[in-house]
Amino acid sequence: MLLFASLATLLVIATLALLLIPLLRHRRAREAPDADAAAAAVYRDQKHALDAEYADGVISVEEREAAMAELAHRLAEDVGRPRERAAPALPRRSAWVLAVVLLVVIPAVAVVLYSRLGKPDAIVPASDQAVHDLTDQQVNGLVDTLAQRLKARPDDAEGWVLLARSYRALERWNEAAAAYAHATELVPDDPSLLADYADVLAVAQGRRLEGKPAALAARALALDPNHRKALALAATAAMETRDYDGAIALWQRLRAQFPQGSEDAKQVTSFIAEVEDMKRHPDAATGTAAASRARAAPPPAAPREAPPTAATPAAGIAGRVEVASALASKVALTDTVFIYARAAEGPRMPLAVLRIPAKDLPTDYRLDDSMGMAGAKLSTAPSVVVEARISKSGNAIPQAGDLSGRSGPVKPGASGVNITIDQVVP
């Protein structure tokens, strides 16, 4: 930015110099030599030459007189002849006034035009932008402003999708479900949008997928039979209804999409083993409890056109969250756990957020781009910090008495990012 400002300043100074220096020289335009005086001098030299020739006897007195008469006649014609003159320059006072005006106006116009037609943000370093962190209250305010604007633009599909995802990141489940409902009316054939709607609606109705959430997941799979998030949701819904064979088949379809031995494949394998155990001992456990654990850490819903592989772990960040033994007695089963990633340096807006019940702790977690808000993507951050917070009130905004823990800076794609909740929010 300093280099750009210096070059721009030099250009303005050069422009002013080209305009002001000639103006302030303040020379009146006039003919180069005085024409009358020059003509008289020429004729005077010619008269001296005639006198010299007469004195030397070169010409007679009659010839001298005739030549003198001719010179006098020509001099009378040349002296006083009207000639074209240049326009006078500005008076000195007017020149200075104009110079001052130009000195003020040119830089001002340059700044205004650049601010309107240029791209000032392009020269602001990311480190300067990062200081303008948004508080949680400001983020809520921005989302509410977006909601007000969309009331006048009911057909803005992109805006409604953005609003729905923002509500989801803020844990405003009922509002998120309503926004997703409107967005899916505008974009009815997007499996990712349908899967997100099913997930949010399930949370809004008590973390259960029965009914409309399960139907939405089925719609998504009808559009894309291999959609990862839809498969996870449909499998979880089957577990809730004790359709163990259906759940196993869906989990196996999902596992087949991950590299063998990957963290994702291992996680899905654990779900399959649990369902098989439930199938063998149907009276020992309920499908709802197992489904709740499955929904706490669903496999990532990676973009279909670029599924993650072992070489490209852009799926996000994975690890485990547990509570320090010294604080275990302060955790109630009704508490809520928020697990979220933020840029290590930059705005405080979460790049990905996961919410689970405290009774599931300790638990494995996974954060990815599908859990972002307002278009934020975890995979684009140079490095992030993962935080886990146990909320007594269930509020997404930190409050005194909450319990928290955090990781050090890690790069997207990292696994084994374990977090111990060992601090009390003052």
Secondary structure, DSSP 8 states (H G I E B T S, - for coil): -HHHHHHHHHHHHHHHHHHHHHHHH------SS-HHHHHHHHHHHHHHHHHHHHHTTSS-HHHHHHHHHHHHHHHHHHTT-----------HHHHHHHHHHHHHHHHHHHHHHHHHHS-GGGGS-HHHHTTS---HHHHHHHHHHHHHHHHT-TT-HHHHHHHHHHHHHTT-HHHHHHHHHHHHHHSTT-HHHHHHHHHHHHHHTTS--TTHHHHHHHHHHHH-TT-HHHHHHHHHHHHHTT-HHHHHHHHHHHHTTS-TTSHHHHHHHHHHHHHHHHHH-TTTS-HHHHHHHHHHS------TTS--BTTB-TT-EEEEEEE-GGGGGG--TT-EEEEEEEESSS--S-SEEEEEEGGG-SEEEEE-GGG-STT--GGG-S-EEEEEEEESS--SS--TT-EEEE---B-TT-----EEE-EE--
